[in-house]
Amino acid sequence: MRTYLGVTASRGLAVGPVFRLDRAAPTARIAGLPELETARLNAALDLAKQELDGLQAQAAPSDRDIFLFQRMLLEDKSLLEGMRGHIAEGSEAADAVEATGLQFAHRLRNVQDEYISQRSADVLDACQRVSAILDGNPRGTPILTEPSILVADSLYPSDIVGVDRNLLLGLATAAGSSQSHAAIIARTMGLPAVIQLGRDVLADCSGSMAALDADNGRLILNPDPQLLNQLEERHRCTVNLVSGDLLLRPCRTADGTRVYIMANCTAPDDIEAAMAMGAEGVGLLRSEYSLLSGTPPTEEQQYQYYKNCLLAAGGRPVTVRTFDIGEERAPVWLQVPMGPNPALGLRGLRFCLTQPELFRMQLRALLRAAAQASLSVVFPMVGGPEEWDAAMAQVELAKEELRERGEAFRENTPFGCMIEVPSAALTADALASRGCAFFSIGTNDLIQYLMAADRGNPNVAYLYQPCDPAVLRAIQAVIQAGARAGIPVGLCGEMASDAMLTPVLLGFGLERFSVSPSAILNTRREISRWSIQEAQEVAEHVLTLETAAEVAAYLAEVRKR
């Protein structure tokens, strides 16, 4: 028995044989004439794009944009020019693809924006697909003959999508990131996944039985019967809990206070999964998915997308975030030039206000869909009352356009604000007085802007601390502003599923937690452990502390009690 410790990317437990994914070694490459190598490259690109089309069709709706992005990469002018430039200088086609891919991936990894830097893996995935075709070893889906735990040095999205879900028990990698697309897909599929186990695991795992204990971030090779029984017993308890009445009854604290557990979703498929896990609605629907087709979506296409999402929610409330795009993540067809500091540039609502036709098209589709079921709309990156007023002016124009067309829509559709910018947190009372129907606190950006720390930058990542007193006081102030105005306040960032912070948020008065589908059960369980009085005592003490380290130490001690 040998245990490897890593980092949890997706919780759960899996027991079964190991299937080690070995990459085909590159063949000997000899460069031909540039004209021949260019022709080989073009043929390989066409085949790779066909393969990606197939993977996109197999993927869950929330993951299809990954393969769409890779396909678009293989049509990117600068990437293609780089490949052809290497060939013109005498490189063999596969060498040219790999060299160009590495250059582009390195460039993306150094961009101080998490969304963009994570796309470096997509560049490598797409380019390796092309080079494998050129080598005569087309990338195929791992062929599992029995239910197995997939172990590899690293995994790309295309390694996972297409594998028979009934045969895939879990994922374990020597390297990797919890925010990689492979990890995200694992969470979407409900697969246990552990990353960063170290390269030694690759040499040891072949032919082994294993227990993938993703709740505790470990892979145990050839576990002894006693440990296996313990793990399986814990698994049975978890299954019983999932299928028991915890998910059937409304979420409440230990003293019976009603709390709502919502889900962060992207498309109908993951909404259905969230509802099955006990979500009481969708607290955040990321609408950017409808922009990823490569062409501008029509109003009717957007309307059908929102309608399908509402159907998947089964009558439960759905809150749709208007397009949260910006200079660094705008679809290609918008052709938006990037400013010197995209994180502080045109993003979210301020971006939409520069594209009024696109914005009103989305608003019209949302207003029409709201006539079908319980739908609310939230604006991202609201800076303060003036931006709110400008957004609501567009809402009124959209309503007037629908009236002129004779279209049915919900006149009193609720509109709310994402609280992600410090100025919005400080002017929450003013926003509420202007008709904002609810607040949704987006802690991922709020922490970043409050601390002036890009969490993707290792030099300042230590400053990105959810436990920082400044962050906690800002959140408390927003919740109190909502209470004064009599409007609901939700929280949809990663903090919502952080068990250590659950009593603090409850103590502040938070009643709406919006988390990823995989975190619903654990969040419910944590909330049920606390009475409001106990949570308030924890929150009050936290507010007396002066540093993030002090808060973290205190909360860690609280959890041991």
N, C-alpha and C positions, 0 to 999 in steps of 0.2 A: 504493500500500500504506500502510495506517495501522494503528497498534497502540494498543489501549486496555487499560490495566492495571486490574485489579480484584482481587477476593478469591475464592479457590477455595471453592466450596460443595460440589462433588462432582467428584472427579478423573476424568480421561479426555481423549480427543481426538475432535473432530468436525470434519469438513470438508464444506461444502455451502452452498447459498444461504440467505440470511437471509429469514425471515418476521417482519416487524415487527407486533406486536399493538398496534393502536390502539383505545383505548376510545372508544365512541360519546359524542359531546358531548351534554350534557343539553339537552333541549328546553325551549322557553319554558313556564313553569309558571304557571298561574293558579288560585288557590285557589277552590274552590266552597264550598257550604254545608258546615259541619262534619259533618253527617250523611252527605252524599255522599262527602266525603273519607274518612271512617271506613269506609264501605262499600267504597270503592276499596282502602283499606289492607288490609282483611280478605281481600278476593279475592286481592290480590297476595301476601299472606302464605301463603295456601293453595297458590297456584301455586309459590311459592318452595320450600315444604316438599316438594312433589311432585318438583321438580327435584333437591333435595338427596337425596331417597330414591333417585333414579336414579343420582346420582353415587356415593352410598355403595355401591350394588350393583356399580358398575364398578370401584371402588377396590380396591387390594390389601388383604387383611385387616388388615395393620399400619397402614393409613391410613384405614380406615373410621371410626374414632372421630372424625376431624377433621370429617367431614360430619354425623355423629351429633350432635356438639357444636353445630355451626351450626344444625341443625334444632331442638335444644333451646333455643338462644338465641332463636329466633323464637317460642318459647312461653313465654319468661321474662316473668314478671308485671311486674317493674320496667321492663324494656325496652319492653314493650307500653304500659305506663302513660305512659312518657316520650313515645312516639310520639303517643299519643292526646291527651296534654296539649298538645303543640305544635299539633295540629290544632284543639283546642278554643280555642286562642288565636288562630286564624286562619291557620295555616300550611297550604300545600298538602301533600298526603300524602307525596310524594317528598322534599320539603324537610324534613318532620317526621322521616322515616326517617333521612335523612342527618345531621341535627342531633343526633338521639338517638344514632345510631351513633358519631359523633365524640366525644360526651360520654362514652359508655361505654368506647370505645377508649382515650381519654386517661386515664380513671380506671384502667384495667387496666395501661397502660404505666407508670404511676407506682407500681404495687405492687412492692415489693422481693422478688419471688419470680419466678424465671425462667420457671417453668411457666405462671404466671398472666399475666405481662407479654406473653409470646409469643401468648397468646390474643387480644390486641387486633387482630391481623390477621384472625382469624376473625370478629370482630364486624364489621369493615369489609367483609369479603368477603360475609357474609350480608346486611348492610344494603344494600350496593351491588346485590346480586341483586334485592332487593325494589324498590329505587328504579328500577332499569332496567326492571322489569316495569311499574311505574307510568308510566314515560316512554314506554312502547310499544316499547322496545328490549331485549327479554329477552336476558340473558346467554347466549351460546351457546359451545360449545367451538370454539376456533380451527380453521378448516377448512384443512388443509394439502393441497395437490395434488401435492406432491413431497417427498422427504426434505429437511428444512429445519432450520435452527437458529432457535429461537424467541427473539426479542429484544423486550423490553418495558421500560417504566419500572419496573414491579414486577409480580410474579406472585403470584396466589393459588392455593391448591390446586385450586380448580375450573377454573382455566385449563389445568391439566395433565392431570388425570384425564379420561379420555374421548377424548383425542387418540389417533389411531392410532399406536401405539408404533413401527410400522415406518416412519412418516414423521417422527418426532420425533428429531432427531439430538442436540440439546443445548439448553441454556437459558442466556440471558445477560440480565442486568438492569442498569438504570442505578443502582438503589438496592437495598435488600434486606438481609437478615441471613442468615448461615450457619446459624442456628438456627431460621429460619422454617420453617413447615410445607411451603412450596413447596420449600425446599432439602432438607428431610428426605425428601420424596417423590422428588425427583431422585436422591438417594442410594439409596433403596429400589429405584427403577427402573433404576439403573445408568447414569443420564444425566449426561454432563459438564455442569457448571454453574459459571458465573462471575458474581458479583454486584458491585455498587458500581463499575460501569464509568464512571459519570458520565453526565449527561443529553446531552452532546454526541454520544454514540454513536447516539442515536435519530435525529438529523438526518442522520447520515452513512451509516447502514446500509442504507437502502432500496435494493433492487435489486442488492445486493452479494453476491459470493461471500465466504465467510469461513472462517477456521480458528479454532475454539474450542479453545485450548490450556489446558484447565482444570488440568492438572498444574502449570502455571506462572502461572495466574491472568490470562490475557490473551485478548483477542479481536482477531484480525488480519483486517482487511477487505482484500479483493482481494490476497491474498498472492502474491508473485512465484513463478514456477515452482521456483526453487532452494529457497526456504524451504519451499514446499509439499512438495517431494520429501523434504526433511529430516524434516519432521513426519510424513509418511506412512511413511517408513522406520522412525522411532521407534515409530510405531503398530504397524507389522507386527511389530517385535521384541517389543513388549508382548503382542500377540496370540499370538505363538509361545510366549512365556513362559507365558502363561495356559494354553495348550493343551498345554504340554510337561510334562516329568516333575516339575517343581517342585511341582505340585499332586498328583501321583500318589504321591510318596514321603513318608514321615513327615518332619515338620519337625525339623531338627537344626541345631545351631550348626556353625561351620566345622570344629571338631574332633570332631564327631559326637555331641555331647551332645543327648539327646532333649528337645525342648520341644514343648508342646502348644498348638495354635492353635485356640481356640474362638470362637464367635460370640455376639454379643448380639442377641437376636431377640424378636419379639412374637407371631408367628402362623405357621401351617404354610407359607404362601407364602414368607416371607422365610427360614424355616429351610431350605427346599428350595434357595433361591438361595445361601444360605451354604454348604450342603453341596457345591453345584456349584463354588463358588469354593475348595474345599479345606479347609473347616472340619472339625475332628475331633470336633465335638460342639457343643452349645449351652452356653456358660458362664454365660449369664444369659437366662432366659426371663421377660419381664415379664408377670406374670399379670393385671395390672390391666385388660387388654383385655377380659377376660370380664365386667367390671363395667359396661361402657359401653352396655349395651342399653337403659338407662332403667328397667329393673325388676330386682329382685334375681335373680341367676342361681340355678338349682337346683343341687343336688349333681350330678345326672345331666348337666346341661349342661356343668358344669365338667369332669367326668370325660371326656366326649366330646372337649372341647377339648384336654385334656392328652394324651389318646390319639392324636388327630390330629397333634399336635405330635411325639409320639414316632415315629409312622409316617413323618412327613416327615423326621425325623433318620436314618431308615434303620438303626436299631439302635445308632447312636452315642449317647454319654451326653448327657443333658439335665439341666441344673440349673434348677429353677423357683424364682423368688423369690416368697415369699408376698406378699400384697397390700401394695404400698408406696404407701399412700394416707394422707391426713392431712386436717387441718382445711381447708386451702386447695385440696385437689383431691379431695375426697370426692364420689362420685356423688350426684346430686340426691336420690335416694330414701333416702339415709341421713340427710339433714337434720341435719348436724353443725354446731353453732355454731362460728364461727371465734374463736380466742383472740387476744390482743393481739400475739403474735409467733408466727405459725404455724410458721416454720422451726425454732423451739425448743419447739414444743408437741407435740400428739398426731400423731405420724407413724410410719409403718412398723409395727414390731412392737408398740410401745407403744399404737398405735391399735388394732391387732387384738386386743390383750389386753382392751380395753374393749368389744369386740364378740365375746364368746366363741362365740356361736352361729354367726355368720358365719365366724369363724376356724376352728372345728372342721368346718364344712361343707367349707371348702376343704381342710383337712387330710385329711378322709375321702376326698375326690375324688383327692387326690394319692397317698395310700397305696394306693388301689385301682389307679390308673394305674401305680404303681411295680411292681405285680405283672406288668405287661405287658412292660416293658423297663427299661433302665438309666435311672432317674430319681432325682435327688437334690433336696433341698429346702434353701433358704437363707433365713434370717430377715433382713429389712432393719432397719437402725437399732437394732441391739442395743446397749444401753448398758453391759452388764456381766453378771456371773454371775447376779445375781438375776433379770433379765429373761429370760436364757436358761433358768433353772430354771422360770420361770412358763410359758414357751412349751412346754417339754418336758412339763410337767404337762398342758397341753392336748392335746399329741400322744398321751399315754397315755390320756386320756379318749376321744379320737377312735378309737384302736385298740380300746378296750373297747366302744364303740358299734358298731363294725364286727363285732366278735366276737359281740355279742348279736344282730345281724342275720344272721349267718352269711355275711357278705361276704368274698370273697377279697381279701387285701391283702399287701403285702410287709412282714413284721415288722421286718426290719433295714434299712429305708430310711434312707440316710444323711441326717443333718441338719447343716447348717453355719451359720456366722455371716457376715453382711456386716460388714466392719470399715470403718465410716464415721464413727464417733463416737470422739473421742480417748480416752474412758474405756475403750472396747472394745480399742483398740490397746494401752493400758497394762495391761490385764488379760487379754491374749491367753493367757498361760500358764494362768490360772485357768479360762478358757473351755474350753481344750483338755482340762484335767483333769476337767471335768464331762461329757465325752462328745461335745464338738463334733467332728464328723468331718472338717471342712475349714473353711478361711477363704477368703473372697472379698473382696478389698480394693476398695472403691468409692471411688476417688480423687476423683471430682467433689465429693462431700459432705465427704470427709475433709479435703481442702484448705480448703474453705470454713470448716469448724468449727475446724480447727487455727489458721487465720489470722484467725478472727473477721472474715471479709470476704465479703460477699455479692457474688458475681461479676457479678450483674445490676445492681449499684449502681455507676455510673461514678465516684463519689467515692472508692470503695475498691477498684475492680477491679484496680488496680495491685498490690494485696497478694495477689491470687489467682495464686500463682506455683508451678506444679508443680516448678520447680527449687529452691525454697526448701529450705535444709538441714534445717529442722525437718520438712518433709514427707518428704524422702528418708530421714531417720533413723527416722521413724515407720514407714515402709514396710519398711525393713530390719529393724526390731525385730519386726514381725509375721511376716515371712518366717523369721527366726531362731526365733521362738516355735513356728511350725509345724514347723520342722526338728527342734527339741528334742522335740516331741510325736510326731513321725513322721506328721503329717497333711499333706495337700496344701494349697498356698496358690496361689490364682489372683488375678488383677487384672483388673477389668472396667470401670474408668473410662477416660476419654479418654487417660490417660497410657499405656495399653497399646499404643496405635497411634502414639505420638509417637516417630518415628525417632531423634530426638536422645537420648531417654532409654532406648532399647533396651539399649545396653551397660550402663548403670547397673543396670537391673532384672535383667539376666542376671548381672551381677557380684554382686548381692545374693543370687542363688540362685533367682530366680523361674523356674518351669518351666511355668506356665499363663498364657497371654495370652488374654483374651477381648475381641474387637474387633467393630466393625460389619462386616457382610458386605463392604462396599466396601473395607475396609482390610486384608482378609485377605492378599491377595497381597503388598502392600508390607511388611506386618509379617513375613511369611515371609522375604521377601528380606532385610530388615534383620537378622533373627536369623541367617540363613545366612552373613552377612558376618563374624561375630565368633566367635573362639574364647573359651572360658570364661576362660582365663588373661588374654587381652587385656581382656575385659569386667571382670574382677576388678581389674585395674590401674586402669582408668578409674574404677570405683566407689570404690576406695580413695582415689584422689586427690580425687574429688568430696567425700568426707567430711572432707577437711582444709580445705575452703573455708568461708567464713563468710557469704556473701550469695548471694541468687538470681542477681544480676547476674554474680558471679564464676563460678558454676556454669554459667550459660548461655553465657558467653564461652568457658569452657574446652571445653564440649561442642561448640560451634560450630567451634572450632579442631580438635577431634578428628575431626569429620566431614570436614574438608578433607584429612586425611592420606590 
